[in-house]
Amino acid sequence: MASATCELIWLKQLLKELRFGKVTQMTLICDNQAALHIASNPVFHKRTKHIDINCHFIREKILSRDITT
């Protein structure tokens, strides 16, 4: 999911530089519901303490409204 998020942000910036019109919020589609809940839920749990920096990167982009899930 983190690599897909990076690609979405890159595509959004590319479209903005090409002046392709108004670039709206992009949606990250994933078939893993557990991963989506962990990424969008800012609550820290004992079970999720092993999750690496990629999850925090995705969570930051969701909270800053760069992407939606």
Secondary structure, DSSP 8 states (H G I E B T S, - for coil): -HHHHHHHHHHHHHHHHTT-S----EE---S-HHHHHHHH-----GGGTT--HHHHHHHHHHHTTSEE-
